Amino acid sequence: MSDRQPLLAQPLRRPSPGRIAAHLALFALGLVIGIAGTLVEAAWFPGGLLLSLAGAAGTFLGGALATGGRAGAVAPAAGWMLSVILLTTTRPEGDFAFAAGAGSYLFLLGGMAVAVICATLGLGRQPGGPSVRLGK
């Protein structure tokens, strides 16, 4: 018989109220970054586009680092995408925030790519304790 016990999956715990509040705040920040990025991107092309994508990347990656997990990048990315989608719809008056130009499409597609990259680069959940190989 072996003395080693098999590694069992840890059950998921409910998130703490502070963690829920942090993710809601990051979602709201993503909404604001999406709205601000839309305005900046249209005002100063190509510098505004780069500035708005850099702001989005900083928010997404900063959220992942602040919360210590990938969900910290997903929360502001979801807020960003919601605000951008709501700004692309036309109003009855015919007004909309995005022009049909290359800059707008680069902002939309580039922002989605940045969100995926930052969520992928975000920290995954790792067990605490000294750094040793798992399973030994």
C-alpha positions in Angstrom: 0.0 0.0 0.0 1.1 3.5 -0.7 1.2 6.2 1.9 0.1 8.8 -0.7 -3.5 9.8 -0.8 -5.0 10.6 -4.2 -5.5 14.3 -4.9 -9.2 15.1 -4.7 -10.8 18.0 -6.4 -11.5 20.8 -3.9 -15.2 21.8 -3.9 -15.9 25.4 -5.0 -16.8 27.8 -2.2 -19.1 30.7 -2.3 -17.3 33.9 -3.1 -17.0 36.3 -0.2 -19.0 39.5 -0.2 -15.8 41.5 -0.8 -15.0 39.4 -3.9 -18.5 39.9 -5.3 -18.2 43.7 -4.7 -14.8 43.8 -6.4 -16.1 42.0 -9.5 -19.2 44.3 -9.6 -16.9 47.3 -9.3 -14.7 45.9 -12.1 -17.8 45.4 -14.3 -18.8 49.0 -13.7 -15.3 50.2 -14.5 -15.4 48.2 -17.7 -18.6 50.0 -18.7 -16.9 53.4 -18.1 -13.8 52.3 -20.0 -15.9 51.2 -23.0 -17.8 54.5 -23.1 -14.6 56.6 -22.7 -12.8 54.4 -25.3 -15.5 55.0 -27.8 -15.2 58.7 -27.4 -11.4 58.8 -27.4 -11.1 56.4 -30.4 -13.3 58.6 -32.5 -11.7 61.9 -31.5 -8.0 61.2 -32.2 -7.4 58.5 -34.8 -4.8 56.5 -34.6 -3.5 57.8 -31.2 -6.9 57.7 -29.6 -7.4 54.1 -30.8 -4.1 53.0 -29.3 -4.9 54.9 -26.1 -8.4 53.4 -25.7 -7.1 49.9 -26.3 -4.2 50.4 -23.9 -6.7 51.6 -21.3 -8.9 48.6 -21.8 -5.9 46.3 -21.6 -4.8 47.9 -18.4 -8.2 47.6 -16.9 -8.6 43.9 -17.8 -5.1 42.8 -16.7 -5.2 45.0 -13.6 -8.5 43.4 -12.6 -7.0 39.9 -13.0 -4.0 40.9 -10.9 -6.1 42.7 -8.3 -8.4 39.8 -7.7 -5.8 37.1 -8.2 -7.8 35.2 -10.9 -9.1 35.2 -14.4 -12.5 36.3 -13.4 -11.0 39.7 -12.5 -10.2 40.2 -16.2 -13.6 38.8 -17.4 -15.7 41.1 -15.2 -14.4 44.4 -16.8 -14.3 42.8 -20.2 -18.0 41.9 -19.9 -18.8 45.5 -18.9 -16.7 46.8 -21.8 -18.5 44.6 -24.3 -21.9 45.5 -22.9 -21.2 49.2 -23.2 -19.8 48.9 -26.7 -22.7 46.7 -27.9 -25.2 49.2 -26.5 -23.4 52.1 -28.2 -23.4 50.4 -31.6 -27.2 50.3 -31.8 -28.9 53.1 -33.7 -31.5 55.3 -32.1 -34.8 56.3 -33.7 -33.3 59.6 -34.6 -30.6 57.9 -36.6 -27.7 58.8 -34.3 -25.0 56.3 -33.2 -21.6 56.5 -31.6 -19.6 54.4 -34.1 -18.9 55.6 -37.6 -18.5 53.0 -40.3 -14.8 53.3 -40.6 -11.7 51.3 -40.1 -11.0 52.8 -36.6 -14.3 51.7 -35.2 -13.9 48.1 -36.4 -10.3 48.1 -35.1 -11.6 49.3 -31.7 -14.3 46.6 -31.6 -12.2 43.7 -32.8 -9.0 44.9 -31.0 -10.9 45.3 -27.7 -12.3 41.8 -27.9 -8.8 40.4 -28.7 -7.3 42.3 -25.8 -10.0 41.0 -23.5 -9.3 37.4 -24.5 -5.5 37.9 -24.2 -5.8 39.5 -20.8 -8.2 36.8 -19.5 -5.8 34.1 -20.8 -2.8 35.8 -19.2 -4.6 36.3 -15.9 -3.6 34.2 -13.0 -5.3 30.8 -12.6 -6.2 29.3 -9.3 -3.2 27.6 -7.7 -3.0 25.9 -4.3 -1.4 27.9 -1.5 1.7 26.8 0.3 5.4 26.4 -0.7 6.1 26.0 -4.4 6.5 22.3 -5.0 5.4 20.0 -7.8 1.8 18.9 -7.4 1.4 15.2 -6.9 4.7 14.6 -5.0 
